[in-house]
Amino acid sequence: MMYTTKTAWWDAKNRFGLPEMLPLEYASIASVFAAPAPAAAPVPKAQQVIEKAQAAGLPTEKDLAESELLITADGQLPEPRQTAEDVQTQHILDGIAPQLAQLMAAAQVQPSELQAVVGSKGYFPADMPVQNYPQDFVEGWCIPWWQNIMGMIQQNRR
């Protein structure tokens, strides 16, 4: 006899809802060791987010990739449209940390204007090129304090 509950004579536990007494045979507990039925494969979190975006009508990476693969009527990829001003701005911002260059381009800030603010604060000489600013200075001061820097640039423009 196999007992599945604790008494003064033996220590037993029953986590599987078995009867208190069973015949001492493997068949009486075989169901406990049976392989569980395979669970449905979990949907990855990224796939759930994509499905929610599609349901909401938002574009996904797949949509972006498809739009980039559009080909013109003559079988050529379309040329990116850049104005002369974009090309000039890109040339001026070459060598500047990408995040800072984006902020400067969006606000139409010239490197000399940023240099003047940095120089007035005493961080670096006013004639030091923005391209030479250390990365930790750009990430630790220029980007986090961009709104304040823009305020000082606007004051200098007046």
Salt bridges, closest charged atoms under 4 A:
GLU113 OE2 - ARG157 NE 2.63
